[in-house]
Amino acid sequence: MLLGEHGRRRPGMGEEFWQYRPAMASDEARLIDWRRSARSDTHFIREKEWQAAQTVSIWVDGAQSMDFASPGLPSKADRGRLLSMAVAILLLRGGERVGLTGQTVPPRRGDVQLLRIAQGLLTDNAAREDFGAPDIRGIVPKSRALFVSDFMGPLVEVEQALTEAADMGVKGALLQVLDPAEEAFPFDGRTVFESMGGGLRHETLEAGGLRRRYLDRLAERKARLDDLARLTGWQVLCHHTGSGAQAALLWLYGALERRR
C-alpha cells in the first residue's frame, strides 16, 4: 500500500482486498468473483477496502531565532526547511495532499504542488518576530500536521495551537530543531547574549555560572513540550543541526504516516 492511501475498513474504491460477500440481485455480473464462486453454490463479490489520501499541513517557523547557527553548521531555519521539503516529497509521491499552513499554499497533490511548497518556504517574511508561534490557519479537520520550530518562544502559544488543532481532530508531529550550542551552552567568562532580532540582550561576566540554570530551564521546556504533545495526541522529536538529517526524516515519515 502506498504511503497516504489508508484503509478505512469499509468497502469502496481501492486496491487492497478486504472481503468476499454473497452477491445480491442488484450487483452487476461483472463484479462477481467467478473463481471464488466456483467453490460454492453461491455467487460471491470480491470487495476492496476503501482508501483515501490524507491531508498534511506543514508549518515551518520563520522567526529570527531560527537564523542562529554555530560556525560550520546549517541554520535551524535551513535544516527545518530541508526536512520539511524532504518529507513533503515523500508524502506527495505517496499520493497525499500536502500544503503549508496559512493561506498561501493550500493542500494539493502533484509535482507542481512541490514547487509551490518550495516557493512558500523560501518566501521571506517582511516583519519577522524574535520567536514564532504555530499558524493553524488552513488546516483541514481530521487531517495531520507538522510544526517545525526551535520552540524557544512562549509555549503558551504552542499550547493554544495544539489545543485548537486537537479540537479539530488534527494530529501530527512537532519537530524541535536546535543548534548544538543551545544544548551544550559552551560559554565561559564575559559573554553578551543577544537574540537574533536584537530585541533581547544580556551581558554577564561569568557565563559558566549560568550553565546549570540554563540547562535546567531547557530541560523543563522540553518536558513541557512532551506533555503538550502527549495530551493532544501528537508526537515530538528534538533534532540537532549537528546531526545528519536522515534519522529525523525517517521519524517524520513514520509519524505522519502512522494510522490513528
N, C-alpha and C positions, 0 to 999 in steps of 0.2 A: 504494500500500500504506500502511495506517495505521501510524503510529509504534507499535512494540510487536509487530506481527504479523510476525515474522521468518521467512522461508522456511528450511526445513531440508533442501532438496534431496532430498526423497523424497516419493512420492505420499501424499496424505491429504486431510483436510478443510482447505479454504482457498478463497480467491477467485482466486488467481493461476494462470494456465495454466502447466503445466510441460512436458508432452509428450503425444504420441499413442503408443499401443501397440496391437499387434494384440489383438483380442478373444479371450478364451478361453471354453471351454464353460461355465465356472462363472459368467461375467458375465451380469448381467441385461440384457434387451433395452433397457431404459430408459437404460442407461449408454452405449449405442453412439452415436457422433457420426455421424449419417447423412450429413451434408454432406461430411465428410472421407471416409467410406467409399464415397461415390458415385464418387469419383475412382480407385477401386481395386477389385480383385476380393476384397479382404479387408475385414472389418469392423474398425473402429478405436474404441478407447476414449479419450476425452479426459480426461487426468489433470490434477488440480490439485496445486499444491505444498502440502505440509503446513505449516501455520503455527501458531505458538503464542505466546501472550503471555509476555513475560518478567517477571521479578520484580525490583523495585528497592527496596532498603532504604536509608533516609536516617538519618544521624546528624548532629545539629547540636550543637556544643559549648555546654554550658550553664554553663561555668565563669565565675567572676567576671571573668577577664581580658577576656571578650567584652563586658563592660559599658562598656569605655572608648570615649569619643567626644570628638573635638575640637568646640569650640563651633560650632553651626550644622549639624553633621553627624549622621547616624544612628549609633547604636552598632554595633559589629561584630555583636552578637547580633541586633539588629533587621534588619540587612542580610542576615545569614545566614538568618534565618527567612523573610524576604521571598523570597529567591531559592529557598529550599527549597520553599516553598509554590507559587511560580510554576512550577517545574519539575514538581512533583507534579501540578499541574493539567494540564499538557501531557501527562504520561505517562498519567494516568488517562483523559483524553479519547481517548488512542490505544489504550485497552484494556489497558494494563499493570496488573499488580498492584503496588501501592506501599504501603509501610509505614515505620515507624520502627524502628530497631534497639532492642534491649532486649526486654522482654516486654509492653510497653504497647499497641502498635498493630501487630499482625501484618499482613503484606502482603495486601491485598484489592483488588478492583475497585470501581468505582461512585462516585456522588456522595456517598453517606453516608460513604465512607471518607475523603473530603477533609475532612469535618467532624471526623472522629476525629484525623486528622493535625494539623489546626489546633489542636485542643484539646491534643494531646500536646506540640506545640511551645511552647504558651503556659503549660504547667504548670510552676510554679516548683519547683526542687529545694530541699528543706528545708536541706540542708547542702551548700553548694557549695564546691568547691576553688578555689584560685587559678587553676589551669590544668587543662584537661580532657584526657582520653585517649579515643580511639575505642572505642565499645561495639559489639562484633560479635555479641552475643547475638541470636538470632533470624534471622540472615542465612541465606538458603537457599543450599545448594551450587549451583554452576554458574549463579549469578544475577549481578546487578550491584548496586553500592552507591555511595553518595555520602557522603563525610565532609566536613563544613563546620566550620572552626575557624580560629583565628589561628595554630595550631601553634607557639605560643611556649613551650610547656612542654617537658618532656623528650621528645626524639624517639625514645628507646628504646621508649616505649610505643606510638608510632605505628608503628615498625618491627615490633613484635610483632603488632599488629593487622593490618597489611598482610600479614605473612608467614602468619598463620593464615587470613586471607581467601583468599590466593593458594593455599594448600594445599587449600582447598575448591573451587577453580576459580572463585572470585569475582573479577571485575574491575570497575573503576569509575573514579571521579574524586575527586580531592582539591581542594577549593576553599579556598584560604587567604585569609581576609578580614583586611585590615589597615587601620588608620587612617592617613591621610597623614602625621601627626606621627610615626608609628612608622617611616616610610620616610625622612623628611627629618631627623629629630632636630633640630628648630629651637630648641634650648635653649642659653643662654649664661649665664655668671656663676653666682651661687649658686642652686642648684636642689636640691629634695628630690624624689627619685624614690620612689614607693611603689606597690606592687601594689594592685589594686582591692580585694583582700581584706584588705590591711594586713599580710600575712604577711612581705612583703619591703620593706625601706626602705634607701635610700642617699642621703646628702647630700654634695654637692660644691660647692666654691667656683668651679670652672672647668668648667662643663658643656660648654662648647665644645671643651675639650681631650679630651673623651670621644667626640666625634662620629665621628672616623675609626675608632676601635676598635669602636664600636657598629655602624657601617655594615658593617665587615668581618665582624663576627660575624653580622649579619643575612644578609649575602650567603652566608656559609658555611652557615647554617641553610637557606636556600632551595636551595642546591646539594645539600645532603643530602636534602632533601625530593624534589627532582627525581630523585636517584639511587634513592631508595626506590621511587618511582613507576615508574621505568623497569625496575628489577629485578623488580618484581611484576606488570608489565603494566598498570599504572594510568596515568592522566593527571593532570596537576596544573596549576592556574591560580592566580595571585595576583591578587586583586581588591581595589581600594581603595574605601572608603566615600565618598570624594570624587568618584568616577566614577559615571556612570549604570549602572543595573543591567542594561540591555538586552543589552549585549555579553556580559556574564557569563552571562546566561540562555541566549543562543543557543549559547554554548560548552558549557554544561551539557547542553543539549538534544542537541547533536551527540555529546558524549562518552558519554552514557548510551544513546543510540540506536544508536551505531555497532556494527556486527556484528564479531565476532572470529572 
